[in-house]
Amino acid sequence: MLDARLPKTLLQLLKPRLPQMLATLRRFVTAESPSLEKAASDRCCRVIAEEWKKRGARVERIAQKHRGDLLRITPAPNKSGSSGQLLVLGPLRYGLLHGNTRQNAFPTGGGKAYGPGTFDMKAGIVQALFALQALQHAEMRLRKRLVFLWTSDEEIGSESSRKFFETEARRSDAVLRA
């Protein structure tokens, strides 16, 4: 059963981290990742992978020939002896052409963020990253093994990533979309 104090504990852990979360989001958003530009998507993939690695996650970069690489991330092993898997699936790209982000990302201060991915995909990756870190800090034992799969071609049909996320989904008890 979930301890009723956990949401308050997590909020207490995360609220002071807002400046770090916004700084991480800025790095992700300004690391442009247009769906049709492999080199740019791969650079963004590298930036996101480095953030997860800094927090002790196991990061597998799955090379793609024509589209941006994919990331499969598993946190440090859970000591609870968890069984089963929970998959968190989401994109790490957006559809704009290279060069359209830098002038539009974070043009104002005051804790507001603007730019491609700030409301959905890249913000979702930041939320997952910091939420996992808060759960680990709170020493919450997870009942399922977590796997995060970030894809680069969802917006254009998932032709290169589909087999990876379908395979991972079949191994999972549930799939959440970030």
Accessible surface in RSA format (square Angstrom, percent):
REM  Atomic radii and reference values for relative SASA: ProtOr
REM  Chains: A
REM  Algorithm: Lee & Richards
REM  Probe-radius: 1.40
REM  Slices: 20
REM RES _ NUM      All-atoms   Total-Side   Main-Chain    Non-polar    All polar
REM                ABS   REL    ABS   REL    ABS   REL    ABS   REL    ABS   REL
RES MET A   1   214.76 111.2 153.60 101.7  61.16 145.6 128.78 109.5  85.98 113.9
RES LEU A   2   110.10  61.3  86.13  61.6  23.97  60.3  90.94  63.9  19.16  51.6
RES ASP A   3    65.33  45.8  52.83  52.6  12.50  29.6  37.79  88.9  27.54  27.5
RES ALA A   4    97.29  89.5  66.67 102.9  30.62  69.7  76.32 107.5  20.98  55.6
RES ARG A   5   170.90  71.8 168.07  85.7   2.82   6.7  75.90 103.7  95.00  57.6
RES LEU A   6    23.54  13.1  21.16  15.1   2.38   6.0  23.34  16.4   0.19   0.5
RES PRO A   7    79.82  58.2  71.06  64.8   8.76  31.8  75.93  62.7   3.89  24.1
RES LYS A   8   137.95  67.3 132.22  81.1   5.73  13.6  79.69  71.7  58.26  62.1
RES THR A   9    48.53  34.5  48.53  49.2   0.00   0.0  29.78  40.0  18.75  28.3
RES LEU A  10    35.40  19.7  35.40  25.3   0.00   0.0  35.40  24.9   0.00   0.0
RES LEU A  11   111.11  61.9 108.11  77.3   3.00   7.6 110.26  77.4   0.85   2.3
RES GLN A  12   109.27  61.1  93.34  68.2  15.93  37.9  43.00  91.5  66.27  50.3
RES LEU A  13    45.73  25.5  38.48  27.5   7.24  18.2  40.55  28.5   5.18  13.9
RES LEU A  14    38.29  21.3  37.09  26.5   1.21   3.0  37.19  26.1   1.10   3.0
RES LYS A  15   147.19  71.8 135.04  82.9  12.16  28.9  85.88  77.3  61.32  65.3
RES PRO A  16    96.45  70.3  66.58  60.7  29.87 108.6  79.32  65.5  17.13 106.5
RES ARG A  17    52.69  22.1  52.69  26.9   0.00   0.0  28.22  38.6  24.47  14.8
RES LEU A  18    91.91  51.2  91.91  65.8   0.00   0.0  91.91  64.5   0.00   0.0
RES PRO A  19    93.83  68.4  83.35  76.0  10.49  38.1  88.68  73.2   5.15  32.0
RES GLN A  20    91.35  51.1  87.42  63.9   3.93   9.4  36.73  78.2  54.62  41.4
RES MET A  21    32.80  17.0  32.15  21.3   0.65   1.6  29.21  24.8   3.59   4.8
RES LEU A  22    42.09  23.4  41.03  29.4   1.06   2.7  41.56  29.2   0.53   1.4
RES ALA A  23    44.38  40.8  38.27  59.1   6.11  13.9  42.79  60.3   1.60   4.2
RES THR A  24     1.89   1.3   1.89   1.9   0.00   0.0   0.00   0.0   1.89   2.9
RES LEU A  25    13.23   7.4  13.23   9.5   0.00   0.0  13.23   9.3   0.00   0.0
RES ARG A  26   112.82  47.4 112.82  57.5   0.00   0.0  35.93  49.1  76.89  46.6
RES ARG A  27    99.12  41.6  94.68  48.3   4.44  10.6  59.22  80.9  39.90  24.2
RES PHE A  28     0.00   0.0   0.00   0.0   0.00   0.0   0.00   0.0   0.00   0.0
RES VAL A  29     0.00   0.0   0.00   0.0   0.00   0.0   0.00   0.0   0.00   0.0
RES THR A  30    34.80  24.8  33.95  34.4   0.85   2.0  19.84  26.6  14.96  22.6
RES ALA A  31    16.73  15.4   6.94  10.7   9.79  22.3  16.45  23.2   0.29   0.8
RES GLU A  32     5.14   3.0   0.68   0.5   4.46  10.6   0.44   0.8   4.70   3.8
RES SER A  33     0.00   0.0   0.00   0.0   0.00   0.0   0.00   0.0   0.00   0.0
RES PRO A  34     1.25   0.9   1.25   1.1   0.00   0.0   1.25   1.0   0.00   0.0
RES SER A  35     2.98   2.5   1.77   2.4   1.21   2.8   1.77   3.8   1.21   1.7
RES LEU A  36   113.33  63.1  89.32  63.9  24.01  60.4  89.87  63.1  23.45  63.1
RES GLU A  37    53.63  30.8  48.21  36.5   5.42  12.9  32.16  62.2  21.47  17.5
RES LYS A  38    59.39  29.0  52.87  32.4   6.52  15.5  50.66  45.6   8.72   9.3
RES ALA A  39    65.67  60.4  55.09  85.0  10.58  24.1  61.41  86.5   4.26  11.3
RES ALA A  40     2.95   2.7   2.00   3.1   0.95   2.2   2.21   3.1   0.74   2.0
RES SER A  41     0.41   0.3   0.22   0.3   0.19   0.4   0.02   0.0   0.39   0.5
RES ASP A  42    22.42  15.7  22.42  22.3   0.00   0.0   9.90  23.3  12.52  12.5
RES ARG A  43   107.59  45.2 107.58  54.8   0.01   0.0  48.83  66.7  58.76  35.6
RES CYS A  44     0.05   0.0   0.00   0.0   0.05   0.1   0.00   0.0   0.05   0.1
RES CYS A  45     0.02   0.0   0.02   0.0   0.00   0.0   0.02   0.1   0.00   0.0
RES ARG A  46   109.55  46.0 109.32  55.7   0.22   0.5  38.30  52.3  71.25  43.2
RES VAL A  47    39.08  25.7  38.29  34.7   0.80   1.9  38.29  33.3   0.79   2.1
RES ILE A  48     0.00   0.0   0.00   0.0   0.00   0.0   0.00   0.0   0.00   0.0
RES ALA A  49     4.61   4.2   4.61   7.1   0.00   0.0   4.61   6.5   0.00   0.0
RES GLU A  50    86.42  49.6  84.91  64.2   1.51   3.6  30.98  59.9  55.44  45.3
RES GLU A  51     5.89   3.4   5.89   4.5   0.00   0.0   0.26   0.5   5.63   4.6
RES TRP A  52     1.20   0.5   1.20   0.6   0.00   0.0   1.20   0.6   0.00   0.0
RES LYS A  53   118.40  57.8 103.33  63.4  15.07  35.9  51.26  46.1  67.14  71.5
RES LYS A  54   143.89  70.2 102.98  63.2  40.91  97.4  77.77  70.0  66.11  70.4
RES ARG A  55    58.83  24.7  32.26  16.4  26.57  63.3  23.69  32.4  35.14  21.3
RES GLY A  56    51.03  62.9   0.00   N/A  51.03  62.9  34.81  95.5  16.23  36.3
RES ALA A  57    13.12  12.1   2.85   4.4  10.27  23.4   3.37   4.7   9.76  25.8
RES ARG A  58   147.36  61.9 138.73  70.7   8.64  20.6  61.04  83.4  86.32  52.3
RES VAL A  59    26.00  17.1   1.12   1.0  24.88  60.0   1.12   1.0  24.88  67.5
RES GLU A  60    52.74  30.3  47.71  36.1   5.04  12.0  20.82  40.3  31.92  26.1
RES ARG A  61    94.28  39.6  64.34  32.8  29.94  71.3  37.55  51.3  56.74  34.4
RES ILE A  62    36.21  20.6  32.69  24.4   3.52   8.5  36.21  26.1   0.00   0.0
RES ALA A  63    81.82  75.2  60.62  93.6  21.20  48.2  60.66  85.4  21.16  56.1
RES GLN A  64    18.50  10.3  10.70   7.8   7.80  18.6   4.30   9.2  14.20  10.8
RES LYS A  65   173.57  84.7 143.68  88.2  29.89  71.2  95.27  85.7  78.31  83.4
RES HIS A  66   129.01  70.5 114.37  79.5  14.64  37.4  79.17  81.6  49.84  58.0
RES ARG A  67    52.41  22.0  52.07  26.5   0.34   0.8   1.27   1.7  51.13  31.0
RES GLY A  68     0.18   0.2   0.00   N/A   0.18   0.2   0.00   0.0   0.18   0.4
RES ASP A  69    11.92   8.4  11.77  11.7   0.15   0.4   0.00   0.0  11.92  11.9
RES LEU A  70     0.00   0.0   0.00   0.0   0.00   0.0   0.00   0.0   0.00   0.0
RES LEU A  71     0.00   0.0   0.00   0.0   0.00   0.0   0.00   0.0   0.00   0.0
RES ARG A  72    28.85  12.1  28.79  14.7   0.06   0.1  12.90  17.6  15.95   9.7
RES ILE A  73     0.00   0.0   0.00   0.0   0.00   0.0   0.00   0.0   0.00   0.0
RES THR A  74    13.38   9.5  13.34  13.5   0.04   0.1   8.77  11.8   4.61   7.0
RES PRO A  75    19.63  14.3   9.39   8.6  10.25  37.2   9.98   8.2   9.66  60.0
RES ALA A  76    55.46  51.0  42.37  65.4  13.10  29.8  46.32  65.2   9.15  24.2
RES PRO A  77   124.84  91.0 102.56  93.5  22.28  81.0 112.18  92.6  12.67  78.7
RES ASN A  78    44.94  31.0  18.91  18.3  26.03  62.7  18.71  45.0  26.24  25.4
RES LYS A  79   183.82  89.7 150.88  92.6  32.94  78.4 105.13  94.6  78.69  83.8
RES SER A  80    44.62  37.7  11.96  16.0  32.66  75.2  17.61  37.5  27.01  37.8
RES GLY A  81    67.63  83.4   0.00   N/A  67.63  83.4  42.01 115.3  25.62  57.4
RES SER A  82    36.36  30.7   7.30   9.7  29.06  67.0   4.49   9.6  31.87  44.6
RES SER A  83    82.71  69.9  75.48 100.7   7.23  16.6  47.53 101.2  35.18  49.3
RES GLY A  84    37.87  46.7   0.00   N/A  37.87  46.7  21.93  60.2  15.94  35.7
RES GLN A  85     3.55   2.0   3.48   2.5   0.08   0.2   3.36   7.1   0.20   0.1
RES LEU A  86    40.10  22.3  40.06  28.7   0.04   0.1  40.10  28.2   0.00   0.0
RES LEU A  87     0.03   0.0   0.03   0.0   0.00   0.0   0.03   0.0   0.00   0.0
RES VAL A  88    16.35  10.8  16.35  14.8   0.00   0.0  16.35  14.2   0.00   0.0
RES LEU A  89    25.74  14.3  25.74  18.4   0.00   0.0  25.74  18.1   0.00   0.0
RES GLY A  90     1.10   1.4   0.00   N/A   1.10   1.4   1.10   3.0   0.00   0.0
RES PRO A  91     3.86   2.8   3.49   3.2   0.37   1.4   3.49   2.9   0.37   2.3
RES LEU A  92     0.05   0.0   0.05   0.0   0.00   0.0   0.05   0.0   0.00   0.0
RES ARG A  93     9.67   4.1   9.67   4.9   0.00   0.0   0.00   0.0   9.67   5.9
RES TYR A  94     7.08   3.3   7.08   4.0   0.00   0.0   7.08   5.3   0.00   0.0
RES GLY A  95    39.16  48.3   0.00   N/A  39.16  48.3  12.15  33.3  27.01  60.5
RES LEU A  96    81.53  45.4  78.24  56.0   3.29   8.3  81.05  56.9   0.48   1.3
RES LEU A  97   113.36  63.1 112.39  80.4   0.97   2.4 112.39  78.9   0.97   2.6
RES HIS A  98    81.73  44.7  61.29  42.6  20.44  52.3  38.41  39.6  43.32  50.4
RES GLY A  99    40.45  49.9   0.00   N/A  40.45  49.9  26.75  73.4  13.70  30.7
RES ASN A 100    54.74  37.7  54.74  52.9   0.00   0.0   6.74  16.2  48.00  46.4
RES THR A 101     0.00   0.0   0.00   0.0   0.00   0.0   0.00   0.0   0.00   0.0
RES ARG A 102   151.16  63.5 131.55  67.1  19.61  46.7  60.87  83.2  90.29  54.7
RES GLN A 103   134.86  75.4  99.89  73.0  34.97  83.3  44.09  93.8  90.77  68.8
RES ASN A 104    72.37  49.9  67.05  64.8   5.32  12.8  18.82  45.3  53.55  51.8
RES ALA A 105    10.32   9.5   0.06   0.1  10.25  23.3   0.06   0.1  10.25  27.2
RES PHE A 106    18.81   9.4   6.20   3.8  12.60  32.8   6.20   3.8  12.60  36.1
RES PRO A 107    86.10  62.8  45.42  41.4  40.68 147.9  56.33  46.5  29.77 185.1
RES THR A 108    73.37  52.2  62.13  63.0  11.24  26.8  69.41  93.2   3.95   6.0
RES GLY A 109    58.97  72.7   0.00   N/A  58.97  72.7  40.09 110.0  18.87  42.3
RES GLY A 110    83.08 102.5   0.00   N/A  83.08 102.5  45.08 123.7  38.00  85.1
RES GLY A 111    51.65  63.7   0.00   N/A  51.65  63.7  20.87  57.3  30.78  68.9
RES LYS A 112   128.61  62.7 120.77  74.1   7.84  18.7  70.38  63.3  58.23  62.0
RES ALA A 113    27.88  25.6   7.18  11.1  20.70  47.1   7.18  10.1  20.70  54.8
RES TYR A 114    98.66  46.1  96.78  55.1   1.88   4.9  71.11  53.4  27.55  34.0
RES GLY A 115    21.72  26.8   0.00   N/A  21.72  26.8   7.53  20.7  14.19  31.8
RES PRO A 116    24.61  17.9  12.01  10.9  12.60  45.8  23.98  19.8   0.63   3.9
RES GLY A 117     7.33   9.0   0.00   N/A   7.33   9.0   0.00   0.0   7.33  16.4
RES THR A 118    22.16  15.8  11.39  11.5  10.77  25.7   1.48   2.0  20.68  31.3
RES PHE A 119   194.34  97.2 174.61 108.2  19.73  51.3 176.74 107.2  17.60  50.4
RES ASP A 120    78.14  54.7  68.56  68.2   9.58  22.6  36.82  86.7  41.32  41.2
RES MET A 121    19.17   9.9  16.27  10.8   2.90   6.9  17.18  14.6   1.99   2.6
RES LYS A 122     0.00   0.0   0.00   0.0   0.00   0.0   0.00   0.0   0.00   0.0
RES ALA A 123    12.86  11.8  12.04  18.6   0.82   1.9  12.77  18.0   0.09   0.2
RES GLY A 124     9.90  12.2   0.00   N/A   9.90  12.2   7.62  20.9   2.29   5.1
RES ILE A 125     0.39   0.2   0.39   0.3   0.00   0.0   0.39   0.3   0.00   0.0
RES VAL A 126     5.28   3.5   5.28   4.8   0.00   0.0   5.28   4.6   0.00   0.0
RES GLN A 127   109.37  61.2 107.04  78.2   2.33   5.6  29.63  63.1  79.74  60.5
RES ALA A 128    16.73  15.4   6.63  10.2  10.10  23.0  15.30  21.6   1.43   3.8
RES LEU A 129     2.20   1.2   1.31   0.9   0.89   2.2   1.31   0.9   0.89   2.4
RES PHE A 130     0.12   0.1   0.12   0.1   0.00   0.0   0.12   0.1   0.00   0.0
RES ALA A 131    41.40  38.1  39.85  61.5   1.56   3.5  40.81  57.5   0.60   1.6
RES LEU A 132    11.76   6.5  10.07   7.2   1.69   4.2  11.14   7.8   0.62   1.7
RES GLN A 133    51.18  28.6  49.90  36.5   1.27   3.0  16.51  35.1  34.67  26.3
RES ALA A 134     4.93   4.5   1.21   1.9   3.72   8.5   4.82   6.8   0.11   0.3
RES LEU A 135    32.89  18.3  32.82  23.5   0.06   0.2  32.89  23.1   0.00   0.0
RES GLN A 136    74.65  41.7  57.81  42.2  16.84  40.1  42.21  89.8  32.44  24.6
RES HIS A 137   130.35  71.2 107.43  74.7  22.92  58.6  68.95  71.1  61.40  71.4
RES ALA A 138    33.76  31.0   2.82   4.4  30.94  70.4  11.56  16.3  22.20  58.8
RES GLU A 139   147.58  84.7 124.84  94.4  22.73  54.1  45.79  88.6 101.78  83.1
RES MET A 140    63.71  33.0  44.33  29.3  19.38  46.1  50.94  43.3  12.77  16.9
RES ARG A 141   153.20  64.3 135.91  69.3  17.29  41.2  50.30  68.7 102.90  62.4
RES LEU A 142    35.67  19.9  34.01  24.3   1.65   4.2  35.48  24.9   0.18   0.5
RES ARG A 143   177.81  74.7 164.36  83.8  13.45  32.0  72.45  99.0 105.36  63.9
RES LYS A 144    77.47  37.8  75.50  46.3   1.97   4.7  45.10  40.6  32.36  34.5
RES ARG A 145   105.75  44.4 103.48  52.7   2.28   5.4  53.47  73.1  52.29  31.7
RES LEU A 146    19.92  11.1  16.51  11.8   3.41   8.6  16.51  11.6   3.41   9.2
RES VAL A 147     0.00   0.0   0.00   0.0   0.00   0.0   0.00   0.0   0.00   0.0
RES PHE A 148     7.54   3.8   7.54   4.7   0.00   0.0   7.54   4.6   0.00   0.0
RES LEU A 149     1.88   1.0   1.88   1.3   0.00   0.0   1.88   1.3   0.00   0.0
RES TRP A 150     0.43   0.2   0.43   0.2   0.00   0.0   0.43   0.2   0.00   0.0
RES THR A 151     2.79   2.0   2.79   2.8   0.00   0.0   0.15   0.2   2.64   4.0
RES SER A 152     0.20   0.2   0.05   0.1   0.15   0.3   0.05   0.1   0.15   0.2
RES ASP A 153     0.09   0.1   0.09   0.1   0.00   0.0   0.09   0.2   0.00   0.0
RES GLU A 154    55.38  31.8  44.80  33.9  10.58  25.2  23.00  44.5  32.38  26.4
RES GLU A 155    89.82  51.6  57.89  43.8  31.92  76.0  34.59  66.9  55.23  45.1
RES ILE A 156    56.90  32.4  29.36  21.9  27.53  66.4  38.44  27.7  18.46  50.1
RES GLY A 157    45.40  56.0   0.00   N/A  45.40  56.0  35.66  97.8   9.75  21.8
RES SER A 158     7.40   6.3   7.39   9.9   0.00   0.0   0.94   2.0   6.46   9.1
RES GLU A 159   131.74  75.6 100.90  76.3  30.85  73.4  37.95  73.4  93.79  76.6
RES SER A 160    26.02  22.0  15.76  21.0  10.26  23.6  24.16  51.4   1.86   2.6
RES SER A 161     0.01   0.0   0.01   0.0   0.00   0.0   0.00   0.0   0.01   0.0
RES ARG A 162   116.93  49.1 116.93  59.6   0.00   0.0  33.78  46.2  83.15  50.4
RES LYS A 163   138.16  67.4 134.04  82.2   4.13   9.8  80.38  72.3  57.79  61.6
RES PHE A 164    58.39  29.2  53.53  33.2   4.86  12.7  55.70  33.8   2.69   7.7
RES PHE A 165    38.01  19.0  37.94  23.5   0.07   0.2  37.94  23.0   0.07   0.2
RES GLU A 166    67.66  38.8  65.19  49.3   2.47   5.9  19.51  37.7  48.15  39.3
RES THR A 167    53.79  38.3  53.24  54.0   0.55   1.3  36.52  49.1  17.26  26.1
RES GLU A 168     7.33   4.2   7.18   5.4   0.16   0.4   0.12   0.2   7.22   5.9
RES ALA A 169    34.79  32.0  26.89  41.5   7.89  18.0  27.30  38.4   7.49  19.8
RES ARG A 170   180.51  75.8 144.40  73.6  36.11  86.0  80.04 109.4 100.47  60.9
RES ARG A 171   136.03  57.1 108.50  55.3  27.53  65.5  50.88  69.5  85.15  51.6
RES SER A 172    19.04  16.1   0.00   0.0  19.04  43.9   0.44   0.9  18.60  26.1
RES ASP A 173    89.42  62.6  52.04  51.8  37.37  88.4  22.08  52.0  67.33  67.2
RES ALA A 174    47.21  43.4  38.49  59.4   8.73  19.9  47.21  66.5   0.00   0.0
RES VAL A 175    66.84  44.0  38.02  34.4  28.82  69.4  38.02  33.0  28.82  78.2
RES LEU A 176    94.25  52.5  92.34  66.1   1.91   4.8  94.25  66.2   0.00   0.0
RES ARG A 177   139.39  58.5 106.83  54.5  32.56  77.5  58.61  80.1  80.79  49.0
RES ALA A 178    38.75  35.6   6.07   9.4  32.69  74.4  34.06  48.0   4.69  12.4
END  Absolute sums over single chains surface
CHAIN  1 A     9843.1       7827.1       2016.0       5744.0       4099.1
END  Absolute sums over all chains
TOTAL          9843.1       7827.1       2016.0       5744.0       4099.1
